[in-house]
């Protein structure tokens, strides 16, 4: 798994329990997954189609640095399926795991189109 993006947990990222707000984490994951998908497919015309169960394994706290990792699971004709893990940079402890995030390559009208890739870069 490639861990390319790091985020430092700031006070604005915290929930009422002073741990990382799950919605903020999902925002970071979706953004990183979209960037990763566009790099793999060579097109910026992708949309999030599906995110499987999100497993929040352990909390992240203010000051923690988290790493977001992605792997390609499968490349279809119009889609790419990724796997994601978010971990604490220092402890390497998993914070969030997602088995499948699917992106679809689309045209200007938002309709699925073939992306032309059959292997990851």
C-alpha positions as a printed Julia matrix, in Angstrom:
121×3 Matrix{Float64}:
   0.0    0.0     0.0
   1.25   3.46   -0.89
   0.92   6.11    1.83
   1.28   9.42    0.0
  -0.76  11.94    1.96
  -0.35  13.09    5.54
  -2.65  15.25    7.62
  -2.09  16.75   11.07
  -5.17  16.66   13.3
  -6.11  20.24   14.2
  -8.61  21.53   16.8
 -11.16  22.26   14.04
 -11.06  18.55   13.04
 -12.23  17.3    16.45
 -15.64  16.09   17.6
 -17.24  16.49   21.04
 -15.01  13.68   22.4
 -11.83  15.47   21.27
 -11.09  12.82   18.66
 -11.03  13.21   14.9
 -14.53  13.81   13.51
 -15.46  10.89   11.22
 -16.89  13.19    8.56
 -13.59  15.05    8.27
 -11.75  11.75    7.84
 -14.19  10.66    5.11
 -13.69  13.98    3.31
  -9.91  13.47    3.31
 -10.28   9.85    2.17
 -12.63  10.72   -0.71
 -10.32  13.51   -1.88
  -7.19  11.34   -1.71
  -8.95   8.41   -3.41
 -10.14  10.69   -6.23
  -6.61  12.02   -6.75
  -5.2    8.49   -6.71
  -7.85   7.28   -9.19
  -7.19  10.17  -11.59
  -3.45   9.49  -11.47
  -3.97   5.78  -12.16
  -6.45   6.33  -15.0
  -4.86   9.4   -16.55
  -8.09  11.42  -16.48
  -9.56  13.95  -14.07
 -13.08  13.0   -15.11
 -13.93  10.53  -12.33
 -16.74  10.41   -9.79
 -17.18   8.46   -6.58
 -19.62   5.62   -7.23
 -19.41   3.49   -4.09
 -17.71   3.31   -0.71
 -18.01   0.04    1.19
 -18.26  -0.3     4.95
 -16.01   2.17    6.75
 -14.31   0.5     9.7
 -13.22   3.03   12.33
 -10.59   0.94   14.14
  -8.96   3.42   16.52
  -9.23   7.14   17.31
  -6.99   9.97   16.2
  -6.36  12.92   18.48
  -5.23  16.53   18.13
  -1.6   16.68   17.08
  -1.57  13.18   15.58
  -0.26  12.89   12.05
  -2.26  10.45    9.95
  -1.23   8.84    6.67
  -3.73   7.92    3.98
  -2.84   4.89    1.89
  -4.4    3.53   -1.31
  -4.07   0.34   -3.34
  -5.7   -0.63   -6.62
  -7.96  -3.66   -6.16
  -9.38  -3.87   -9.7
  -9.58  -1.9   -12.92
 -12.76  -2.3   -14.99
 -13.68  -0.83  -18.37
 -15.11   2.39  -16.91
 -14.16   2.01  -13.24
 -11.35   1.6   -10.77
 -11.71  -0.01   -7.34
  -9.39   1.04   -4.54
  -8.67  -0.1    -0.99
  -7.82   2.46    1.69
  -6.12   2.42    5.06
  -5.56   5.43    7.28
  -2.96   4.98    9.99
  -1.16   6.94   12.68
   2.19   7.94   11.17
   4.15   7.39   14.38
   2.54   4.24   15.79
   1.48   2.72   12.41
  -1.79   1.79   14.14
  -4.77   1.59   11.76
  -7.36   4.31   12.28
  -9.73   3.57    9.39
  -9.97   0.72    6.87
 -12.14   0.65    3.73
 -12.08  -2.42    1.5
 -13.66  -0.9    -1.62
 -13.93   2.59   -3.03
 -15.18   2.63   -6.63
 -14.68   5.51   -9.04
 -16.17   5.71  -12.52
 -14.69   7.55  -15.46
 -17.3    9.91  -16.95
 -17.76  12.25  -19.88
 -18.93  15.89  -19.8
 -22.55  14.76  -19.34
 -21.62  12.56  -16.37
 -22.13   9.31  -18.25
 -19.69   6.39  -17.78
 -17.0    6.1   -20.47
 -14.15   3.7   -21.04
 -10.91   5.02  -19.64
  -8.57   2.83  -21.72
  -6.41   1.53  -18.83
  -6.18  -2.1   -17.9
  -3.33  -2.01  -15.39
  -2.26   0.46  -12.73
   0.7    2.77  -13.2
